[in-house]
C-alpha cells in the first residue's frame, strides 16, 4: 500500500469532460484525476471498466504524479486506453 497517496475510490463519470473523475490525497492535498473516455465507449461502460481496473489506474496516477503532470488547476488528466 502506498503511504504517500490515498485513493478515495470516488469514481464518477463527468459528462462535461467525458471522463471518469476521481480524487487522490497527496501529502494532505486533494487532487482531482480525470481519465478520458476512449472513443466507442458509453459513459456507463467506461465507469465500470475504470472501477474494475482500479489498481492499474492507481499505478498510472502514481506515476503521473511523480512526473508532476498536474495542470495549473491541480488536476491530473490521463488518456483512457482500451
Secondary structure as GFF3:
##gff-version 3
##sequence-region A 1 82
A	DSSP	beta_strand	5	7	.	.	.	ID=ss1
A	DSSP	beta_strand	12	14	.	.	.	ID=ss2
A	DSSP	beta_strand	19	26	.	.	.	ID=ss3
A	DSSP	beta_strand	29	36	.	.	.	ID=ss4
A	DSSP	alpha_helix	43	52	.	.	.	ID=ss5
A	DSSP	alpha_helix	54	66	.	.	.	ID=ss6
A	DSSP	beta_strand	75	79	.	.	.	ID=ss7
###
